Amino acid sequence: MNFSTTLVTANATANTTTTSNTQTSTPFTPPKTPEQDLAEQTFRKFRSLRSGEHLHKSFKKHNQSFSISTAFYPKDRSKNGIMYDEEDGEFIKNYKHNLTNTAEEFIQPKSVYESPTGEDNYVIAHTDAGVVIGVLDGVGGWAEQGFDSSAISRELSNNITRLFLENGEQKLDTKQLLIDSFRKLQKEGKVKVGSTTACLGIVDGETGKLHAVNLGDSWFGVFRKVHDSYKCVYQSKEQTYYFNAPYQLSIVPQKFLELAKARKSKYLRNEPEEADSYEYQLESQDIVVFASDGLIDNLDNEAMEKIFNHAIMGPIHDDELAEINVDLLRRTVISSIDPGFKSVFSKTLTEITGQSYVGGKPDDITTVMLYVD
């Protein structure tokens, strides 16, 4: 996500010294219980999904069943632009690379340049209570100042996943999950500086109802078959201060805040309580899409509807949802690097400025899809 993070206005560890008669002592770490090992394995499974991977979750007691898939593509940060070739282009090479990332590279990459999802991140997990899905998009302005702009979206996604899994069969309020996860992030101190948007949803395993929240300019939409064609029947609205400056959850050091105040400027900072809330009853064959702005800055709802209607002839089976998700991602990547493409972003910029703009908007792109069986 490429925009500014500011809005302009008028423990040190002691070393143990040893001699020939002493040994360096290390803190005792109790072994994990089998339950703790299983919980960690479950967490790592959900946090290291490959692009194009899919899961299935059934709630047989309530006759509910869902297929879930994620697909992602980090923009090229090694040079000014990227070229797409149908057989041997950047999409194919990077997509294959994402299939070989280790779990550790997903959960704890060293920088945005090593992050398989770029500044974006996804949330996918399920328990006996329901399914949580979502996307987060780190603010790229921090990278321009030398910070890891992917850290906050990654660590917040980790917290959301852990807290959701820890609650097991207990039903959770989506906004409260976001609040608790962000507060935990603030207390942990793992992220020193950063900002991120968040779009998150929980599908109730008993009722099939979607409970979602959105803070910023990421997005979700529900596509439903209407007269044998998929239409977007429900969607979130973006929260922005102005064009390309979304609401964002931020961690900013106090000294940064004081310097900004001295310059008569301030950082864009929002609280998770400010997220908009949504509820929608899902039905069989609905497709729910959560996406970062890398998707919706390029493709509009009509374009997505055409993709779905071309690819889906009837009920979706097995890994077909993953194929549809990857196809949507591929088409978005192609459009984002096409200088002649009339993207949503270029159209909006034309409307705001009164000048003619055209071209796709290169960005990290992350999508999470859920299909109601």
N, C-alpha and C positions, 0 to 999 in steps of 0.2 A: 504494500500500500504506500503510495508516494504522495505524502502531503506533510505540511509543516506541523510541528507539535506545539507551536506557540500562536497566540492570538494577540496581535499588536493593538494596544490601546494607548488615549492621551496619557581482629583479636589475636593478638599475638600468642603463640604457644611456646611455653618455656622448654628449652632443651634439657635432656637428662644427661648429666656427665657421669661416665662410668670409669671404673678402675679395673684392675685385674681381678678384684674380689667382688665386683658388683656387675649386674646386668641391667640393661635398659628395660624398664617395666612398660607394659602396654596395657591400656584399659581393658578390662574383661568385658567381652560381649557375649551375653547368653545366647545359646543356639536357638534358632527359630523353631517354633512348634510346627507340626505338620499342617495345622490350619493356617499359620502365617505364611508358610511356604506356598501353599495352594493359593492364598490370596494374592501373593506377589506374582505368581505365575499367571493368574487370571488378569491382573492389572497389565502385565507386560504383553500379554496376548492382544488385548484391546488397544494398547498404545503403540504397537508395532505392525499394524496392518499395512500391507503393500497397496500401492495404487492399483485399483481394479480387483481387489480382494472382496469377497462377500461373505456374509454370515446369515444364519437363519435362526429365528427364535419363535418357538411355539408356546402358547399358554393354553394347553389342552383343556384345563379345567374351565376356561372361559371361552373356548372355541375361537381364540385369536391367534393369528400367525403372521409373522413379518419377515421379509427379506431385507437385508441392509447391505449397502456397498459404499465404499469411499473411492474417490479418484482425485489425484492431485498432480500438479505440474509447477515446479518452481521456475520463475523466469530466469533467463540467463543473466547473471551478474558479472560475467567475465569479460564482456565487451559491450559496445554500445547497442548493438542490434543483433537479432538472430534471423537466420534464414530457414525456411521450411522446405524440405524436399519430400515428396510423397513416399519415397522408398528408403532414403537414408538421411533424413533430416534430423534437426535437433529434437523434435518431439519423440521420434522413435528411439534415438540414442539415450535421451534422458529418461524416457519411460522404462527402457530396459534396465538402466542403472538403478532406478527406484525399486525394481523387482529384486535387486541383490543387496539392498541396504540391510545391515545388521540391526537387531533390536536396539542395541545401544545407540546407534546413529539416529534412530527415531526418538528415543526417550531422552538422550543427553548429547546432542551434537555439540561440537565446540564453538560453532558460530553459525550465522545465517547462511554462510557459503557452503556449509556442510549439511544444513537442514534439508531433509528430503522434501519438505513442504514449503521451503522458503520462510517467509515471515508469517505465513498462514499456519493453522493447525486444525485438526479435526477432533471431534469427540464422538466415540461410539462405544457403548457398553450395554449390557442387559443383565437383569437380575430376575427373580421370580415376581417382582412387582411391575416391571415394565422395561422400556428401552429408552436410553438417552442418546440423542444425536445432536450434532451442532458443529459450527465452525467459528474460529477466532482468527483475527487478522491483525498482526503486529504493525505498528506505525513505522514506516520506512524513514521518517525524518530523523529518528535516533541513529540510524546507521550512518547518516551523513555526518554525524557528530562523533563517530568512532565507537558506538555502542552496538551490542548484539540486539538487533531489533526483533529477532525471533524468540528471544528468551521468555518474554512475558506471556505470549500466546501459548508457548509450549508448556511452561510451568503451570499456568492457569488451567490448561487442558488436563494436565496430570492431576491437579487437585480435584477438578470436577469429577474425573473418572474414579479416583480413589474414594471420595466421599460418597459418590453414588453407589459404588460396590459395597462399601462398608455398611450401608443401611439395609442391604439384603432385601427382605420382603417388605420393608417399610416403605410406604408411598411418600414421595418427596414433593415439595413445592418447588417448581422450577426456578423461580426468582430467588427463593431462599437458598437453593443449591448454589446459584451464582454468587450470592452475597457471602455465604460461608466460605466458598472456595477462594474468593478474592481477599477476604479478611485473613484467611490462613496464609495466603501468599504475602500479604503485607507484613505479617508477623514473622514469617520464616526468614526473610532477608536474602533469599536466593537470587532475587532479581533486584539489582540496585537502581536501575532506571529503565523505563520503557512504557509503552502505551499499546492498548489493543482494543478492538471492537469485540463484541460477543453476540452470537445468535445461537440460541440453545433451546431444545425441545425435549420433553419427556412424553412418551406415548404410554398411556395406562394399559397394562396388560390385561386388566379386567374389562374395561369399558371401550378400549380402542380410541379414546379421546386424546388429542394432541394438546399439551399445555406448553406453550412456548414463550420465550422472552427475546427481545432484541434491543441491543444498545449499539448504536452506530449505523454503519452503512453496509454490513453484511445482510443476508436476506434468506427468507424461506418462502416457499410457495407450495400449495397443494394443487395437484393436477388430477382432475376427475374426468371419467368418460361421460360425455354429454352427447347423446345421439350418435354413439359409436366413435366419437372423436375426443381426444384429450383436450381439456381447457383448464387454464389456471383459474380456480374458483375461489381461492383464498390466499392472501399473502401478507407479509409484514411490510411496514413502511420504514423508510430510513430516518434516522435521527441525525441531523447535521446542524452546525452553526451557520455554515454557508457552503457553497459548492466545494466539494472535495475536502471538507473539514468536518469529519463525523464526530459524534460523541465518542468518548473513549475512556476506558479504565486506565489510570496512569499511576505509576510510581516515580516520583520525582524527588531527588534529594533536597533537603532544606536549603542548602547553599545555592542550588539552582533557582529555587523559588525566590530567594532574597535578591539574587542578581537580576532576575526578571523584573522584580518589583522596582529595583533601582532604575531599570531602563524603561519603566512605565509600560511594561508588557506583562503577560501572564501565560501560563501553560494551560492547554485544554485538559481539563480534568473533570470527570464525572464519577458518580457513585453508582454501584450496581442497582440500588433502589430506583434509579431513574429509568431503568429499562422498561420498555413497553411490554405489556402482557397480552397474550392471545390464547384463545381456546377454540378448538374446532373438532367436531366429531368426524372421525375418519370412517370410510366405507371400503368394502371390498374393491380391489383393483385401483385404489387411489395410489398415486405416486407423490411422495413428499420429498422436496429438494431443499437442502440447506446449502448455501454457497457463499463464498467470499465475493467481494466486489470485482474480483478478476473475471468472474462469469458475467454478472449483471451489468458491468460497465461496457460489455461487448454485445451480448445477446439480450434481446427483449423476450417477453413472454411468448409472443407469436412465433419467434424463431425456435424456442424450446418446444412449443406445441407441435410444430412441423417435424422436429426431430423425433419426438415420441410417436406421433401418428404414422411416421414412415417406418419406424422400427418395430412397433407393437401391433400385432394382428389379433391377439387374443390374450388370455391370462398369461402372465410371465412365469416361467418355470426355471428351477435350478439356478444356474449362473447367468441367466439372460439379463438380469438387472445389472450385473457388473459390466456386461458388454454394452448395454445402453448407456451406463454412466461413463465409461471410457470413451464411447463415441461422442457423447456430449462434450466431454473434456477436449477431445481431439479437435472437434469443430470450433470450439472456443479459442483454442490455441492458434489455429490457422487464421481465424478472424482477427485475433489480437495483434498479429504481426503483419497484417495486410494493410499497406498504406492507402489503399483505395476503398477500404471497407467503411461503410457508414455505421459506425458503432454507436451505442447508446451514449457513451461518453462524448464523442465528437458532436453528436446531435445536440446534446445538452449545452455543450460549450458554445455552439453556434447560436442557440437561443439566448444565452446569457449575454454574449458579447456583441451579437449582431454581425459578426464576421463569419465567413465560411470556413469550417473545419471539417476534415475528413480523415479517416484512418482508425485502425484498431488501437486498443490500449494494452500494451504489454504489462503483465502483472503476474504475481503468483495466483494460481487458480486452484481452489479446493472445493469439491462437491461431496456431499453425503446424501445418499438416496435411501428412502425406505419405501417398500412396496407392501401394501396390505393384501395378503393372500386371500 
